[in-house]
Amino acid sequence: MSWLTPQLQAAVLRAAGLALTAAVVTGGIALLQGSNWKVAAALALGAAGAALGYRGGAEGLYDGHRHLTGNVKPSDVGQSPGAPPTP
């Protein structure tokens, strides 16, 4: 069994978009507020890391575990279209 489940793949893909957006917005605001580029880059990396860590890693692993145990919810990422959610 692979650790890279469809749920984790979907969560990481969603998190990548969120991380990119968070990094650009956070870094841009830091630069506009007068910070130097090193501080802005550090803040941007922190925001991107938080998005990838939580949204990609934690949520993907959690939803993947629920899929393996049969406890699928409509809000889970990476659901199979033919698989009905468990009530």
Buried (B, 14 or more C-beta within 10 A) or exposed (E): EEEEBBBBBBBBEBBBEBBBEBBEEBBEEBBEEEBEEEBBBBBBBBBBEBBBEBBBBEBBBBBBEBBEEEEBEEEBBBBEEEEEEEE
